């Protein structure tokens, strides 16, 4: 009886582990013929159709031809990739961007395997106005009560068109760091709904959250948001590209957004003044007198969310029921598997002693 119980517990642990790890898995690394891949991506799985196969001839290599003719000329560079763990190494590919052909047979037949591209990433802030009158306020003053949206300007959208990609897979993360140093992963929109701003999957070169068209994603007038500076930026670490390239401004991370301390109400023609934080100004402090613009410098945001003291936590949570969600920053990883294995080993050892 005890042996059967041990077996049941062991099976349940394994099933739980598989369930957790399958949640963390994604198809972002599945590469088909002609797909765009980006510098710094690693762990890519090259499908069979990436390599030319016809009449018994099957290629194993990829070749770069620069400006020469793949049909008749010798390649400039040839690699034999690891098909189940392909790394778009900056060392190899930075100076060899563009089309790579299957080699040696595919190149003679114009068979393009992959297109290597350098990532590009920028973030714009928009003031939402119903009726099609929304406008770019990236360098404008933010008055408390303003309805805001984010626009991701990027060439990364082909990643999210790969076969098998689903919502919840890694994506572009927008980071909003408030005046007490907490990084928010979700915001409250004008309907009072919590909207995630991480793992965003842009489908076009210019993509508005949450679904592609400009909307109210952040209601700065909500009681959860106190007056003060909010530092905002975006980053992308899909398939480890930021880990491998580093925090390269305009590629894997964006500059922090700037704000203008001038008019009490944002206008589409506001003049840009460089600072490095969005300042949510209270409407009760508006004045007709000229306002002196202060320029501050904020370093590139750190990778980890700052730890909150008890005092900061109290400030962040005046209303527990509507506090913006702190969503997970990363998917489950091999740590989950390791913990499960240790747990199962411990349980088996306990039962063995009982015998």
Residue, then its C-alpha position, 0 to 999 in steps of 0.5 A: x500500500x505504501x509503495x503504491x502511495x509513493x508511486x502516486x505521489x511521485x507521478x503527481x510531482x512529475x506531472x506538476x513539474x511538466x505542467x509548470x515547465x510547459x507554462x514557461x515554454x514558448x515558440x519564440x525560438x522556432x525558426x522557419x525558412x525565411x524568418x527574420x532573426x535578431x542579433x543576440x538571440x540564442x537557443x533558436x531551433x532551426x526547422x528542417x525547411x531552413x536547409x535546402x533539400x532536393x533530389x537527395x541533396x541536403x544542406x547542412x550549412x548557411x552562407x553569407x554572400x554580401x553583395x555577390x551572386x549566390x548562384x555563381x559566386x563563392x560565399x564570403x562566410x560559411x557556418x555549420x550551425x547547431x540546429x537545436x541551439x542556434x546563437x545569432x552571435x554579434x561576433x559572427x553576424x554584426x558585420x554580416x546582416x541580411x540574407x543567409x542562404x542554405x549552402x552549398x546546394x540552396x544558394x545555387x537555387x536562390x534558397x534564402x534560409x534566414x534574414x539577420x537583422x539588428x534590433x531596434x526599439x523606441x518608446x513614445x508617450x501619447x495623450x489619449x483623446x476620444x474622437x481621433x485627436x490623440x497626440x504625441x506627448x513624449x516630451x510634454x508635461x503630464x498633468x495629473x488626470x491625463x489619459x495616456x498610452x504607449x507606442x512601441x516603435x520597433x522592428x521586433x514584430x517578426x518575432x511574434x509572428x513565428x509559428x506557435x507564439x501565443x499571448x503570455x510568451x516573452x515580449x517587449x516590457x514597458x517599465x514604469x518606475x514611480x516616485x518611491x522606486x517601485x517598478x510597476x508591471x501593470x497600470x489602471x486604465x480609464x475604465x478602472x481595469x488593470x492592464x499589463x504593460x509587460x510581455x507586449x507583442x507588437x504586430x506592426x512597426x508602430x504599435x499602440x498598447x494594448x491592441x494596436x490602436x491608441x487607447x487609454x492605458x494609464x489613467x494618471x488621475x486614479x487615486x493609486x498614482x500620487x503626484x511625482x516623477x515616474x521614470x518610463x522606458x522599454x526593453x526587450x530580452x526575448x531569447x536573451x538578446x539583451x543579455x547577450x548584446x547588453x543594454x544598448x540604447x535604441x536596440x534592446x532598451x529605450x531612453x527614459x522618456x522626458x517631460x516638459x515643465x511648462x504649460x498646465x495643460x498638455x498641447x500637441x505643439x508643446x516644446x521639448x525640454x530634456x529631462x529624464x522623468x515623467x512628472x505627474x503634476x497636481x492640477x491644484x498647483x497650476x500657476x500662470x507664472x513662468x515655470x523654470x525648467x529643471x534638467x535632471x539626469x537619470x542613469x539607465x534603469x537597473x535590471x532588478x526591481x528595487x526592494x521596497x521598505x515598509x514605509x514605501x509599501x505603505x505609500x504604494x498600497x492605499x487601496x489594496x483592492x485596486x492596487x496595480x498588479x506586480x506581474x512576474x517579470x520572467x517566465x518559469x525557468x529551470x529552477x522550477x524543475x530543480x526544486x521539483x526534483x529535490x522535493x520528489x527526492x525528499x519525499x521518496x527518502x521519507x517513505x523509504x525510511x518508514x519501510 
